């Protein structure tokens, strides 16, 4: 029997295994809910990588500069609340995260790149794949 790699690393494997061996079914929500809050938070953090500020594309630097200045932003959606529906960022209350477009040269629309900011100072996440993954921006490297 194979377990999804994330389930095996987060400690949910025991819950899933015991339920399946007893003939039950397991939903991702039930397995996640069975974990202590600290484990849930740690698994969210594990879903986020990191990237050096200097390794970001130039357009991401432009976006971060605009955020620091308070705009103006090139797209109407910039600065709106990011809902974290994917659950990859650490769990926070609604309104904690906001999203901003990172211009993609040659794209006819907003493209897939974004900066998502948290409320803490320099809590900025970069995604190049429209929220499929995130990297926390490291300003110290």
Order of alpha helices (4+ residues) and beta strands (2+ residues): alpha-alpha-alpha-alpha-beta-alpha-beta-beta-beta-beta-beta
